[in-house]
Amino acid sequence: MRISFRYLLLVLGMVLLAAACHKKDKDKIYMEGNLDPQVPAYKVCGTAVICKTGGITVPSSGVKYYWTDSFHTSDTTWREAGQVFYFVVPDSLAKYSIFETAVADGYYNDIYVAYVTGIMPWLGGSIKDLPEPIDSVQDARDEQFYHIVELGNLVWFAENLNYYGSGSGYEGADDIGFITGRLYNWKEATGGESGTGLGGGPQGACPSGWTVPTNEDWEDLAKALSGEDHPFQSKWSGVGNYVMNEATFNGDRFWPFSINTSFDTSSGWNALSGGMSQHDHHNFEGLLNYAYFWSSSEKDSDNAYYRYLYYDLPDFPFGYTGKDGVGFSVRCVKKK
């Protein structure tokens, strides 16, 4: 097969160009520092997210940043460190990507990818197929409304507390608190006060007139749900079926399908799988799989009780853990 001289020149040119580019790339070094625009993992659709530009420490000058995303026209306006980037989450229940790119002469580009999920925090928006209780109460501190339901000798919140005075939203995102409530460690939930007896819990993070449930309050709930007495320190066989439900969050089931569980939603208690936090609200897990709820009753000076739900378990077991390290949901309660 005859190869033309022109073809050989073309191939030689491509090899030389690749070698030159490789040498040029070899002359570059990597930046140091961490890009972290602190994009919330969840944000109400139609609202703005504010991202802080910066994070590169080496080189200490000459770094420029630009932003792109998966849902708007790319914004390649150059920004200096400390400047901000604004974007509005579209009116669609979806997960979006946001890219921050740092560029400097003599350095490889550094790229950070963040994700934000658009939510609509009302029944029929992000939450569907959830029975809506009839009655509600307003928290005078922040004017939020909570559905309530009467069960046994008590009135319960039918959704998790979302008071911003303490605690954290899942993955640090405040907006998801409108759906799953906030996560509180025991001291944040109770104000550090233990409770005993029916309706004898501390107010803690709850609104005025409401308290964090005691072990006795939880026992009263179990009897109201199942018609049987259940000591707090037992697994409450089958009781989880009375509080879990078929509700969805952005199209995904709060409680994944399991052959081991069945749902009777007539109680209206409406447990949602809000997950938990660890290490002072720095790590999060269990969303759409687990739900954890504090009791205000102490086990001892270092530990407090809680109850939890798991999608693959029909029961509503108890546990105990340290008062500071983990964050669980709070249901407020009061006597009728």
C-alpha positions as CSV (number, residue, x, y, z in Angstrom):
1,M,0.0,0.0,0.0
2,R,1.5,3.3,-1.1
3,I,1.4,6.2,1.5
4,S,1.6,9.7,0.2
5,F,4.2,12.2,1.4
6,R,1.5,14.6,2.2
7,Y,-0.2,12.1,4.5
8,L,3.2,11.5,6.3
9,L,3.6,15.2,6.9
10,L,0.1,15.4,8.3
11,V,0.7,12.5,10.7
12,L,4.1,14.0,11.7
13,G,2.4,17.3,12.4
14,M,-0.2,15.7,14.6
15,V,2.4,13.9,16.6
16,L,4.5,17.0,17.1
17,L,1.3,19.0,18.1
18,A,0.4,16.3,20.7
19,A,3.9,16.3,22.0
20,A,3.9,20.1,22.4
21,C,0.5,20.0,24.1
22,H,1.7,17.3,26.4
23,K,4.8,19.3,27.3
24,K,2.7,22.3,27.9
25,D,0.4,20.4,30.2
26,K,3.4,18.9,32.0
27,D,4.4,22.5,32.8
28,K,1.2,23.0,34.7
29,I,0.6,22.2,38.4
30,Y,-2.5,21.6,40.5
31,M,-4.2,24.3,42.5
32,E,-4.5,23.9,46.2
33,G,-7.5,24.6,48.4
34,N,-11.2,23.6,48.2
35,L,-14.0,24.9,46.1
36,D,-17.1,24.7,48.2
37,P,-20.0,27.0,47.1
38,Q,-22.1,25.7,49.9
39,V,-25.1,24.9,47.7
40,P,-28.0,23.6,49.8
41,A,-29.0,20.1,48.9
42,Y,-32.7,21.1,48.8
43,K,-34.3,24.4,47.9
44,V,-37.9,25.6,47.3
45,C,-38.6,25.9,43.6
46,G,-38.6,29.5,42.4
47,T,-36.3,30.7,45.2
48,A,-32.7,32.0,44.8
49,V,-29.6,30.2,45.9
50,I,-26.6,32.4,46.8
51,C,-23.2,30.8,46.2
52,K,-19.9,32.3,47.5
53,T,-17.1,32.2,45.0
54,G,-13.6,31.2,46.1
55,G,-11.7,28.5,48.0
56,I,-8.4,28.3,46.1
57,T,-5.4,29.1,48.3
58,V,-2.6,28.4,45.8
59,P,-2.0,30.4,43.8
60,S,-2.8,33.2,46.2
61,S,-3.7,35.7,43.4
62,G,-4.7,35.6,39.7
63,V,-7.4,33.1,40.2
64,K,-10.7,33.7,38.4
65,Y,-13.9,31.8,38.7
66,Y,-17.0,31.2,36.6
67,W,-20.2,29.2,36.9
68,T,-22.3,27.0,34.8
69,D,-25.4,24.9,35.6
70,S,-27.7,22.3,34.1
71,F,-30.8,24.5,33.8
72,H,-30.0,28.0,32.7
73,T,-27.8,29.7,30.1
74,S,-24.2,29.2,31.3
75,D,-23.0,32.3,33.2
76,T,-19.3,32.6,32.2
77,T,-18.9,36.1,33.8
78,W,-15.6,36.0,35.5
79,R,-15.6,36.6,39.3
80,E,-13.0,37.2,41.9
81,A,-12.8,35.3,45.2
82,G,-15.4,36.6,47.6
83,Q,-17.9,37.5,45.0
84,V,-21.2,35.7,44.8
85,F,-23.3,33.8,42.2
86,Y,-27.1,33.8,42.2
87,F,-29.4,31.4,40.5
88,V,-33.1,30.6,40.8
89,V,-34.2,27.0,41.2
90,P,-36.6,26.2,38.3
91,D,-40.3,25.4,39.0
92,S,-39.8,21.7,38.6
93,L,-39.3,18.8,41.0
94,A,-35.9,17.7,39.8
95,K,-32.2,17.5,40.8
96,Y,-30.0,20.1,39.2
97,S,-26.2,20.4,38.8
98,I,-24.1,23.5,39.4
99,F,-20.5,23.8,38.4
100,E,-17.9,26.2,39.8
101,T,-14.6,26.4,37.8
102,A,-11.4,28.0,38.9
103,V,-8.8,29.1,36.3
104,A,-5.3,30.5,36.7
105,D,-2.3,30.7,34.3
106,G,0.1,27.8,34.8
107,Y,-2.4,25.7,36.7
108,Y,-4.9,23.0,35.8
109,N,-8.5,24.1,36.1
110,D,-10.2,23.1,39.3
111,I,-13.9,22.1,39.1
112,Y,-16.5,21.6,41.8
113,V,-19.9,20.0,41.1
114,A,-22.8,20.6,43.5
115,Y,-26.4,19.4,43.4
116,V,-29.6,20.9,44.5
117,T,-33.1,19.3,44.5
118,G,-36.0,21.5,43.8
119,I,-38.9,21.0,46.3
120,M,-42.5,22.3,46.7
121,P,-43.2,22.1,50.5
122,W,-46.9,21.5,50.6
123,L,-49.3,18.6,50.2
124,G,-49.8,17.9,46.5
125,G,-46.3,19.5,45.7
126,S,-43.3,17.5,46.8
127,I,-45.5,15.4,49.1
128,K,-48.3,13.4,47.6
129,D,-50.6,10.6,48.8
130,L,-50.4,11.7,52.4
131,P,-53.7,11.8,54.3
132,E,-54.3,15.4,55.5
133,P,-55.4,15.8,59.1
134,I,-58.3,18.1,59.7
135,D,-57.0,20.3,62.5
136,S,-53.9,22.4,62.8
137,V,-52.1,24.7,65.2
138,Q,-49.9,27.7,64.6
139,D,-46.5,28.3,66.3
140,A,-46.5,31.9,67.4
141,R,-42.7,32.1,67.3
142,D,-42.4,31.8,63.5
143,E,-46.1,31.5,62.3
144,Q,-45.7,28.0,61.0
145,F,-48.7,25.7,61.0
146,Y,-48.7,22.1,62.1
147,H,-51.4,19.5,61.5
148,I,-52.5,17.8,64.7
149,V,-54.3,14.6,65.6
150,E,-56.0,13.3,68.8
151,L,-54.9,9.9,69.8
152,G,-55.6,8.3,73.2
153,N,-55.3,10.8,76.0
154,L,-53.1,13.2,74.0
155,V,-53.0,15.6,71.1
156,W,-50.0,15.0,68.8
157,F,-48.3,16.9,66.0
158,A,-49.0,15.0,62.8
159,E,-45.8,16.2,61.4
160,N,-42.2,16.8,62.6
161,L,-41.2,20.0,64.3
162,N,-39.5,22.5,62.1
163,Y,-38.5,25.3,64.6
164,Y,-35.4,27.1,63.4
165,G,-34.2,28.1,66.8
166,S,-31.9,25.0,66.9
167,G,-31.2,21.8,65.1
168,S,-30.6,21.3,61.4
169,G,-32.4,20.4,58.2
170,Y,-31.3,17.2,56.5
171,E,-27.9,17.7,54.9
172,G,-27.9,21.2,56.4
173,A,-30.7,22.3,54.0
174,D,-33.2,24.5,55.8
175,D,-35.9,24.2,53.2
176,I,-36.4,20.5,53.5
177,G,-37.5,21.1,57.1
178,F,-40.9,22.2,55.7
179,I,-41.3,18.6,54.6
180,T,-39.5,16.3,57.0
181,G,-38.9,18.8,59.9
182,R,-35.6,19.6,61.5
183,L,-33.2,17.2,63.3
184,Y,-32.3,18.0,66.9
185,N,-29.9,16.4,69.4
186,W,-31.6,15.6,72.7
187,K,-30.4,18.7,74.4
188,E,-31.6,20.9,71.6
189,A,-34.9,19.1,71.6
190,T,-35.6,19.2,75.3
191,G,-33.5,22.2,76.5
192,G,-31.6,19.6,78.5
193,E,-34.5,18.7,80.7
194,S,-35.8,15.2,81.2
195,G,-39.5,14.4,81.5
196,T,-41.6,11.6,83.0
197,G,-45.3,10.9,83.3
198,L,-48.2,11.4,80.9
199,G,-47.9,14.9,79.4
200,G,-44.9,15.6,81.8
201,G,-42.2,16.4,79.2
202,P,-40.4,19.7,78.9
203,Q,-41.4,22.3,76.3
204,G,-37.9,22.3,74.9
205,A,-38.0,23.3,71.2
206,C,-41.8,22.9,71.0
207,P,-44.2,25.8,70.9
208,S,-45.7,27.2,74.1
209,G,-48.2,24.7,75.5
210,W,-46.6,21.7,73.9
211,T,-44.0,19.3,75.2
212,V,-41.5,16.8,74.0
213,P,-43.1,13.3,74.6
214,T,-42.1,11.2,77.5
215,N,-41.9,7.4,77.6
216,E,-45.4,7.4,79.1
217,D,-46.7,9.5,76.2
218,W,-45.2,7.1,73.7
219,E,-46.9,4.2,75.6
220,D,-50.2,6.0,75.4
221,L,-49.8,6.4,71.7
222,A,-49.0,2.7,71.2
223,K,-52.2,1.7,73.0
224,A,-54.3,4.2,71.0
225,L,-52.9,2.8,67.7
226,S,-53.1,-0.9,68.5
227,G,-55.6,-1.2,71.3
228,E,-53.1,-3.0,73.4
229,D,-50.6,-2.1,76.2
230,H,-47.0,-1.8,75.0
231,P,-44.3,-1.1,77.6
232,F,-41.9,1.5,76.3
233,Q,-38.9,-0.9,76.4
234,S,-40.3,-3.3,73.9
235,K,-40.3,-3.5,70.1
236,W,-44.0,-2.7,69.7
237,S,-44.7,-5.5,67.2
238,G,-46.7,-4.4,64.3
239,V,-47.3,-0.8,65.5
240,G,-45.1,0.6,62.8
241,N,-47.8,-0.3,60.3
242,Y,-50.2,2.1,61.9
243,V,-47.9,5.2,61.4
244,M,-46.1,4.6,58.1
245,N,-47.9,5.5,54.9
246,E,-47.7,5.4,51.1
247,A,-46.8,9.1,50.7
248,T,-44.2,10.1,48.1
249,F,-41.4,12.8,48.1
250,N,-40.7,14.1,44.6
251,G,-42.1,10.9,43.2
252,D,-40.1,8.5,45.4
253,R,-41.8,6.6,48.2
254,F,-41.0,7.8,51.7
255,W,-41.2,4.2,52.7
256,P,-39.9,1.8,50.0
257,F,-42.0,-1.2,49.2
258,S,-41.5,-4.2,51.5
259,I,-43.3,-7.5,51.8
260,N,-42.8,-7.2,55.6
261,T,-44.8,-4.0,56.1
262,S,-48.4,-2.9,55.4
263,F,-49.9,0.5,56.0
264,D,-53.0,1.5,57.9
265,T,-53.1,5.3,57.6
266,S,-56.3,5.8,59.5
267,S,-54.5,7.1,62.6
268,G,-53.3,10.3,60.8
269,W,-50.0,10.2,62.7
270,N,-48.2,10.4,59.4
271,A,-44.7,9.3,60.0
272,L,-42.2,10.3,57.3
273,S,-38.8,8.8,56.9
274,G,-36.7,11.9,57.7
275,G,-33.5,10.2,58.5
276,M,-31.0,11.3,61.2
277,S,-27.8,13.3,61.7
278,Q,-24.5,12.5,63.3
279,H,-21.4,14.3,64.6
280,D,-23.2,17.5,65.5
281,H,-25.2,17.7,62.3
282,H,-22.3,17.2,60.0
283,N,-23.3,13.8,58.6
284,F,-26.7,12.7,57.5
285,E,-28.2,9.3,56.6
286,G,-31.5,7.4,56.4
287,L,-33.7,9.8,54.4
288,L,-36.5,7.8,52.7
289,N,-35.6,4.7,54.8
290,Y,-35.6,5.5,58.5
291,A,-37.4,7.8,61.0
292,Y,-36.2,8.5,64.5
293,F,-38.1,10.3,67.3
294,W,-36.8,11.5,70.6
295,S,-38.3,10.8,74.0
296,S,-37.7,13.4,76.6
297,S,-37.1,10.6,79.2
298,E,-33.5,9.9,80.1
299,K,-31.9,6.5,80.5
300,D,-29.1,7.9,82.5
301,S,-27.1,11.1,82.8
302,D,-25.4,10.5,79.4
303,N,-28.1,8.8,77.3
304,A,-31.8,9.3,76.4
305,Y,-34.4,7.1,74.8
306,Y,-35.9,7.2,71.3
307,R,-38.1,5.2,69.0
308,Y,-37.5,4.5,65.3
309,L,-39.0,3.1,62.2
310,Y,-37.5,1.3,59.3
311,Y,-39.2,0.6,56.0
312,D,-38.6,-3.1,56.1
313,L,-39.8,-3.5,59.7
314,P,-43.5,-3.5,60.8
315,D,-42.5,-2.7,64.4
316,F,-41.8,0.6,66.2
317,P,-38.7,-0.3,68.3
318,F,-37.0,1.7,71.0
319,G,-33.3,2.5,71.6
320,Y,-31.1,4.9,73.5
321,T,-28.1,7.0,72.6
322,G,-26.0,9.9,73.7
323,K,-27.6,13.3,74.2
324,D,-25.2,15.3,72.1
325,G,-24.0,13.4,69.1
326,V,-27.0,12.5,67.0
327,G,-30.0,14.4,65.6
328,F,-33.5,12.9,65.5
329,S,-37.0,14.3,64.7
330,V,-39.3,15.7,67.3
331,R,-43.1,15.3,67.6
332,C,-44.7,17.7,70.1
333,V,-47.6,16.6,72.3
334,K,-50.0,17.9,74.9
335,K,-52.9,16.5,77.1
336,K,-56.4,16.9,75.7
